[in-house]
Amino acid sequence: MASKQPEIANSKVNIEYRRKKNAEDMKHQVISFALMIFLTLIAFLAVMYPKTFDPLFTVPFIILLAVVQVIFQLYYFMHMSHKGHEAPALFLYAGIAVGFLTILTFMLLMWW
Amino acid sequence: MQAEERLTLETLPADPEKATLEGKNKFLGFWLFLGGETVLFASLFGTYLALKNSTNGGPTTQELFELPIVFAATMLLLTSSLTSVYAMYHMKNLKFKQMQLWLIVTVLLGAAFLGLEIYEFHHYVTHFKHTIKSSAFGSAFYTLVGTHGAHVAFGLLWISALILRNAKRGLTLYNAPKYYVASLYWHFIDVVWVFIFTVVYLMGMVG
């Protein structure tokens, strides 16, 4: 469908509508950026003031913060929340699955 | 309409990066590449996690790392991710000049990040004698963080080449996918950095 669009001249209304939609999208991006900065700050603070938290708590906590931040990055900055990202999601999650197994294997090898 | 024709508000599709078959293929192929990159970095992270305590009598992560410089690098790269989002926003509205401008800002922030990393490595080598050969920890550390740094350097060259090459062409259906895919790459570099600052530096400080 998208490939046929250039053949049809855009009407002013259509362009105006799209501009609004893009601005709406951009607002979400800025909000997710603010959240990402916030998550980063919490992670750094949790480590800079070690007496506040137990290390056994800090490590899983900052990893969780990183995962949340990466979800923002993938779904907003890299537009995975938009339509037509089924194949990219498959590729990425397949990569993550293999990567996860790799890390697990390496760590088990060392700890055994 | 030819793909090389300069786009106008009348001909601009909603998703200029996916309006041609070539664009669609680039989009799909690039995501497949990112899946592969995920595996590459995961194997380097696995190696690092397994070897980070094998210091061979050299400095440990706690003696080596300094959070302020890592924090500054993180802010630079995170902000450069936002500026490249701004560039893609302007692409969708056919504001070519603004798009180029935001990409230039992205490149400058990325270059500052790379500068900090080079300074950091130089500091480790000269003050701590911590090199890629000094211990298993050193090898794993420089391979992981260095591979990321090499990706940043490549991204800087790539985006700069796009900015220069298309400066007089304006936005077309031929170069829109190139810009889009480069911005995806830049975000992916940031994704990897989020795990580096968490797993390498922050976890290294916790011990």
Interface residues (C-beta under 8 A of the other chain):
Chain A: A2 S3 Q5 P6 E7 A9 N10 I15 R18 R19 N22 D25 M26 Q29 V30 F33 M36 I37 T40 A43 F44 A46 V47 M48 P50 P55 T58 V59 I62 I63 L65 A66 Q69 V70 Q73 L74 F77 M78 G84 A87 P88 F91 L92 A94 G95 I96 V98 G99 F100 T102 I103 L104 T105 F106 M107 L109 M110
Chain B: M1 L9 E10 T11 L12 P13 A14 D15 K18 A19 T20 L21 K24 F27 L28 W31 L32 L34 G35 G36 E37 T38 V39 F41 A42 S43 F45 G46 T47 L49 A50 L51 L67 F71 T74 M75 L78 S81 L82 V85 Y86 Y89 K92 N93 L173 L184 H187 F188 D190 V191 V194 F195 F197 T198 V199 L202 M203 M205 V206 G207
